[in-house]
Amino acid sequence: MRITILNVSLLIGAIFQLSAQSEEVTISIQPYLQDATPNSIKVSWETNSGEESLVEFGVTPKLGRKVKGIAFDVNFTSARIHEVKIEGLDRFTAYYYRVKTGKAVSEIYQFKTPPFASDHESFNMVAMSDMQIDHNNPEKWAEVVNDGVLQYLKKEMKGKLPDNLALVLIPGDLVENGTKYGQWKKDFFNPAEKLFSQVPVYPVLGNHEKNSTYYFKYFSLPENGSPAYAEHWWYKDYGNTRVIGLNSNDGYRDIKEQYDWLEKVLDDTGNNQDIDFVFAQLHHPYKSELWIPGEEESTGKVVQLLEKFSSDTGKPSVHFFGHTHGYSRGQSKDHKHLWVNVASAGGALDNWGEFEGRDYDEFTVTQDQHGFVVVEVDADPNDPKFTIKRISRGNANVARNNEMTDSITVWRKERKPQMPETIYPVDEVVDTMGIILKAGKFDSGGSEAFHAASNWQISTSKDFSSTVFESWKQFENWYYLENRQKSDDLTDEKTERLKTNTTYFWRVRYRDQNLNWSVWSKTATFKTKG
């Protein structure tokens, strides 16, 4: 029998086909949830082979309903990512589900659909970032998820996980190198499968993702950004809150279209009566107390847009970020806007003194610790608010088992403290050196809030157009393991040297811990000696 090249090719092809058929289909990445709406949700998973993409679901563990989706190549092998969109769901309802590819069937998991804003349902979310592997502590990400997030929720809240947690935000650096296929399974998805299988996850790109095609294959994010930059920026509404995802990476951070899109979304949000709060997430910080080299000027543009939005609309906002491996929480001086670094959920910490840092006025708390942030959104239609809590896992020096190390609550409605009283100097002649401005006691105006900040101004003009001294101090300033504001009651402030024989005007305003400023005090005046 003569063996031809064609016969050999057919034989080899048949061998490969038999091999593929005999390969047992296994689930390599357990199902994870994305892009939930009140009536739909997306389920994804990965298998080593197989084209079937089937989700069985129902309101009981008996399931009873089925829906098919698509499978697509992930790395030019037989491995497949599967994506199924389940539609026709009821809002704010718990469903059971499992996925199936051939003979490979997952466990039965559960998810819960979001409410409509008009339902006024309260909810929780978790924000954490920079879980890329630390080779000296490779299990940290698994610890933060399983001993951290899951155990914290189990202890603090009753009910099942989907009832306690609505969504997970991740402002970048999910893996060490996004172009390495194996890291996505081993270092990111597998350690977090008990979380992502029951709670939708919403990431944005960090620098470690390297704009990899794997990122865009694994995640199916809202398709409401600029069409030419699909999934680079987007927004997602959950109840009374709008989450905005942005790309702060090189090659995208300076694209005008992103800022134009953000302005348009914020304009729409301001006119949307259903939205009380805006939470933006992007990777790079505008300012960083632990690691100045990680700062990115373009993030300042985002901060300015969010500040303007909050002041124009009265709707509080937050920008969550990472990149610096440690927690920080700050606030804008003149706006109801928070700055929150939600790292590190796995990456090696930027320890105090290890890199160049700076004590910025905006930041109240900075901690070189692992952990995550819990956001509790209260959707009370008469008085909505949100509370941010830092839950710490500690560091190599001090271990912490889900300790709350920082917290702040912000209300949608304004609660102004009473106008402070100017006490000294008032119509007096004083020395030019070491003047101590003195104001009256803080009055919350009927709330239980305490005195959290003071803003002092001295000017040579009565309209304060020529300010020569300004001070903005918080009730606490945790920097390099100490509270630099420990002994300051915020009712007095020492000035800098002033000119001789000059008339000055001064005023002060007080802020409570919920970011509400009083009106400025009455203007007082004094004159320096000649």
ABEGO torsion letter per residue (X at the ends): XBBBAAAAAAAAAAAAAAAAAABBBBBABBBBBBGBBAABBBBBBBBABEABBBBBBEABAAEGBBBBBBBBBAAGBABBBBBBBBBGBBBGBBBBBBBBBEABBBBBBBBBBBBBAAAGBBBBBBBBBGABBBAABAAAAAAAAAABAAAAAAAABBEBAAAABABBBBBEGABABAABAAAAAAAAAAAAAAAAAABBBBBBBBAAAGGBAAAAAABBBBBABBAABBGABBBBBBEABBBBBBBABBGAAABAAAAAAAAAAAAAAAABAABABBBBBBABBABBAABAAABBAAAAAAAAAAAAAAAAAGBBBBBBBBGBBEBBBBBBAABBBBBBBAOBAGBBBBBBGABBBBBBAABABBBBBBEBBBBBBBABAABBBBBBBBBBAEBAABBBBGBBABBBBBBABBBBBBBBBBAOBBGBBBBABGBBBBBBBBBAGGBABBBABBBBBBBABAAGABBABBBBBBABBBBGGBBAAAABAGABBBBBBBBBGBBBBBBBBBBBAAGBBBBBBBBBBBBBBX
